Amino acid sequence: MSTASVSKQSIPSEQQTKTAYNILFIIGFCHLLNDSIQSVIPAMFPILEKSMGLTFTQLGLIGFSLNMVSSVMQPVVGLYTDKRPIPYALPIGLTSSMIGVLGLAFAPSFITILLSVIFIGLGSAIFHPEGSRVAYLAAGNRRGLAQSINLPGWRK
């Protein structure tokens, strides 16, 4: 008999299926913040156009970079973390988004804005797969409810 089967048998079935609501609400709130940061970028386009004199092509490149980095990198990060879970992926993703927001706040040029937006997209790509995994683990036997708590920030 292996140690894994002994430890699994010693845990009562009630504890195995208990839903960790505090974790779900924290993940849901972080998810809301993460997606809100991404939604602010297109709303800033008129401000960036006037204050920095950006062209529509440059604004389009900013939006394209944000969406491509977050959309293309998210499945790549998900594939990687499925094989090798990264416990610190959530704070790493949120930190990357924070670096992007700070860079955007003090951006003196178009290139700095583009790099900041890439950091925001990368933070989102890192956050989402691990956030979904943590919500699944915290769900217990209430997976539908857990996903609905985790998803308040989704724009879809």
C-alpha beads as a LAMMPS data file, in Angstrom:
LAMMPS data file: protein, C-alpha beads

156 atoms
155 bonds

1 atom types
1 bond types

-500.0 500.0 xlo xhi
-500.0 500.0 ylo yhi
-500.0 500.0 zlo zhi

Masses

1 110.0

Atoms # bond

1 1 1 0.000 0.000 0.000
2 1 1 1.498 3.351 -1.008
3 1 1 1.543 6.488 1.105
4 1 1 -0.682 8.283 -1.395
5 1 1 -3.476 5.758 -0.947
6 1 1 -3.140 5.850 2.848
7 1 1 -3.398 9.631 3.015
8 1 1 -6.306 9.627 0.557
9 1 1 -8.247 7.084 2.610
10 1 1 -7.708 8.923 5.876
11 1 1 -9.435 12.104 4.687
12 1 1 -13.216 12.003 5.205
13 1 1 -15.217 12.418 2.006
14 1 1 -16.870 15.599 3.351
15 1 1 -13.520 17.399 3.472
16 1 1 -12.569 16.241 -0.031
17 1 1 -15.619 17.931 -1.558
18 1 1 -15.758 21.085 0.597
19 1 1 -15.855 24.315 -1.406
20 1 1 -13.268 26.956 -0.427
21 1 1 -15.340 30.096 -0.914
22 1 1 -12.701 32.502 0.408
23 1 1 -10.262 31.347 -2.279
24 1 1 -12.945 31.518 -4.976
25 1 1 -13.892 35.086 -4.070
26 1 1 -10.250 36.205 -4.025
27 1 1 -9.605 34.581 -7.420
28 1 1 -12.819 36.110 -8.786
29 1 1 -11.828 39.575 -7.568
30 1 1 -8.330 39.254 -9.056
31 1 1 -9.899 38.048 -12.296
32 1 1 -12.144 41.111 -12.336
33 1 1 -9.140 43.410 -11.794
34 1 1 -7.098 41.670 -14.462
35 1 1 -9.823 41.894 -17.101
36 1 1 -10.685 45.471 -16.119
37 1 1 -7.097 46.532 -16.752
38 1 1 -7.288 45.060 -20.249
39 1 1 -10.586 46.828 -20.911
40 1 1 -9.147 50.214 -19.983
41 1 1 -6.584 50.193 -22.810
42 1 1 -9.021 50.748 -25.725
43 1 1 -10.846 53.363 -23.634
44 1 1 -7.568 55.297 -23.449
45 1 1 -7.191 55.548 -27.228
46 1 1 -8.728 59.060 -27.555
47 1 1 -6.525 60.319 -24.714
48 1 1 -3.395 58.766 -26.232
49 1 1 -4.282 60.153 -29.651
50 1 1 -4.616 63.711 -28.362
51 1 1 -1.890 63.814 -25.718
52 1 1 0.827 61.937 -27.611
53 1 1 -0.264 62.614 -31.177
54 1 1 -0.554 58.921 -32.046
55 1 1 -1.968 57.877 -35.406
56 1 1 -4.793 55.403 -35.870
57 1 1 -2.228 52.892 -37.092
58 1 1 -0.281 53.201 -33.838
59 1 1 -3.471 52.899 -31.789
60 1 1 -4.430 49.821 -33.780
61 1 1 -1.001 48.330 -33.136
62 1 1 -1.451 48.914 -29.395
63 1 1 -4.803 47.089 -29.413
64 1 1 -3.448 44.336 -31.656
65 1 1 -0.424 43.789 -29.397
66 1 1 -2.548 43.584 -26.260
67 1 1 -4.994 41.087 -27.712
68 1 1 -2.458 38.963 -29.581
69 1 1 -0.097 38.587 -26.639
70 1 1 -2.872 37.664 -24.223
71 1 1 -4.751 35.425 -26.673
72 1 1 -1.776 33.612 -28.187
73 1 1 0.262 33.204 -25.028
74 1 1 -2.619 32.028 -22.826
75 1 1 -2.905 28.539 -24.407
76 1 1 0.891 28.241 -24.446
77 1 1 1.060 29.044 -20.731
78 1 1 -1.858 26.666 -20.113
79 1 1 -0.094 23.805 -21.904
80 1 1 3.062 24.417 -19.908
81 1 1 1.346 24.696 -16.524
82 1 1 -0.721 21.559 -17.171
83 1 1 2.529 19.614 -17.283
84 1 1 4.399 21.620 -14.634
85 1 1 2.095 23.611 -12.322
86 1 1 3.543 26.932 -11.237
87 1 1 2.155 27.877 -7.812
88 1 1 3.346 31.475 -8.145
89 1 1 1.796 32.047 -11.583
90 1 1 -1.072 34.119 -10.157
91 1 1 1.129 36.739 -8.457
92 1 1 3.545 36.675 -11.401
93 1 1 0.687 37.425 -13.807
94 1 1 -0.718 40.208 -11.667
95 1 1 2.762 41.683 -11.170
96 1 1 3.332 41.690 -14.918
97 1 1 0.040 43.553 -15.375
98 1 1 1.027 46.027 -12.649
99 1 1 4.382 46.673 -14.355
100 1 1 2.480 47.306 -17.575
101 1 1 0.096 49.753 -15.903
102 1 1 2.950 51.638 -14.249
103 1 1 4.833 51.743 -17.535
104 1 1 1.728 53.024 -19.279
105 1 1 1.239 55.730 -16.653
106 1 1 4.730 57.142 -17.196
107 1 1 5.201 56.286 -20.879
108 1 1 7.101 59.014 -22.707
109 1 1 6.836 57.420 -26.166
110 1 1 4.908 55.047 -28.374
111 1 1 7.465 52.246 -27.892
112 1 1 7.087 52.470 -24.113
113 1 1 3.306 52.283 -24.465
114 1 1 3.656 49.225 -26.698
115 1 1 5.990 47.478 -24.223
116 1 1 3.658 48.325 -21.333
117 1 1 0.670 46.895 -23.168
118 1 1 2.656 43.728 -23.926
119 1 1 3.339 43.343 -20.183
120 1 1 -0.393 43.723 -19.491
121 1 1 -1.237 41.093 -22.115
122 1 1 1.433 38.751 -20.795
123 1 1 0.107 39.177 -17.248
124 1 1 -3.350 38.219 -18.434
125 1 1 -2.014 35.210 -20.329
126 1 1 -0.183 33.985 -17.235
127 1 1 -3.065 34.665 -14.839
128 1 1 -5.976 32.987 -16.625
129 1 1 -4.848 29.332 -16.891
130 1 1 -3.622 29.190 -13.304
131 1 1 -6.675 31.088 -12.020
132 1 1 -8.933 28.543 -13.666
133 1 1 -6.939 25.667 -12.174
134 1 1 -7.091 27.148 -8.671
135 1 1 -10.851 27.730 -9.024
136 1 1 -11.269 24.090 -10.049
137 1 1 -9.239 22.902 -7.056
138 1 1 -11.163 25.151 -4.650
139 1 1 -14.547 24.170 -6.088
140 1 1 -15.001 20.901 -4.231
141 1 1 -18.242 19.377 -5.476
142 1 1 -19.724 22.754 -6.553
143 1 1 -17.822 23.297 -9.797
144 1 1 -20.550 25.241 -11.593
145 1 1 -20.896 27.700 -8.731
146 1 1 -17.115 27.967 -8.447
147 1 1 -16.762 28.900 -12.122
148 1 1 -19.531 31.487 -11.848
149 1 1 -17.731 33.084 -8.876
150 1 1 -14.436 33.022 -10.777
151 1 1 -15.774 34.611 -13.961
152 1 1 -17.072 38.092 -13.058
153 1 1 -14.421 39.854 -15.104
154 1 1 -14.865 38.016 -18.382
155 1 1 -15.818 40.350 -21.194
156 1 1 -17.268 37.659 -23.434

Bonds

1 1 1 2
2 1 2 3
3 1 3 4
4 1 4 5
5 1 5 6
6 1 6 7
7 1 7 8
8 1 8 9
9 1 9 10
10 1 10 11
11 1 11 12
12 1 12 13
13 1 13 14
14 1 14 15
15 1 15 16
16 1 16 17
17 1 17 18
18 1 18 19
19 1 19 20
20 1 20 21
21 1 21 22
22 1 22 23
23 1 23 24
24 1 24 25
25 1 25 26
26 1 26 27
27 1 27 28
28 1 28 29
29 1 29 30
30 1 30 31
31 1 31 32
32 1 32 33
33 1 33 34
34 1 34 35
35 1 35 36
36 1 36 37
37 1 37 38
38 1 38 39
39 1 39 40
40 1 40 41
41 1 41 42
42 1 42 43
43 1 43 44
44 1 44 45
45 1 45 46
46 1 46 47
47 1 47 48
48 1 48 49
49 1 49 50
50 1 50 51
51 1 51 52
52 1 52 53
53 1 53 54
54 1 54 55
55 1 55 56
56 1 56 57
57 1 57 58
58 1 58 59
59 1 59 60
60 1 60 61
61 1 61 62
62 1 62 63
63 1 63 64
64 1 64 65
65 1 65 66
66 1 66 67
67 1 67 68
68 1 68 69
69 1 69 70
70 1 70 71
71 1 71 72
72 1 72 73
73 1 73 74
74 1 74 75
75 1 75 76
76 1 76 77
77 1 77 78
78 1 78 79
79 1 79 80
80 1 80 81
81 1 81 82
82 1 82 83
83 1 83 84
84 1 84 85
85 1 85 86
86 1 86 87
87 1 87 88
88 1 88 89
89 1 89 90
90 1 90 91
91 1 91 92
92 1 92 93
93 1 93 94
94 1 94 95
95 1 95 96
96 1 96 97
97 1 97 98
98 1 98 99
99 1 99 100
100 1 100 101
101 1 101 102
102 1 102 103
103 1 103 104
104 1 104 105
105 1 105 106
106 1 106 107
107 1 107 108
108 1 108 109
109 1 109 110
110 1 110 111
111 1 111 112
112 1 112 113
113 1 113 114
114 1 114 115
115 1 115 116
116 1 116 117
117 1 117 118
118 1 118 119
119 1 119 120
120 1 120 121
121 1 121 122
122 1 122 123
123 1 123 124
124 1 124 125
125 1 125 126
126 1 126 127
127 1 127 128
128 1 128 129
129 1 129 130
130 1 130 131
131 1 131 132
132 1 132 133
133 1 133 134
134 1 134 135
135 1 135 136
136 1 136 137
137 1 137 138
138 1 138 139
139 1 139 140
140 1 140 141
141 1 141 142
142 1 142 143
143 1 143 144
144 1 144 145
145 1 145 146
146 1 146 147
147 1 147 148
148 1 148 149
149 1 149 150
150 1 150 151
151 1 151 152
152 1 152 153
153 1 153 154
154 1 154 155
155 1 155 156
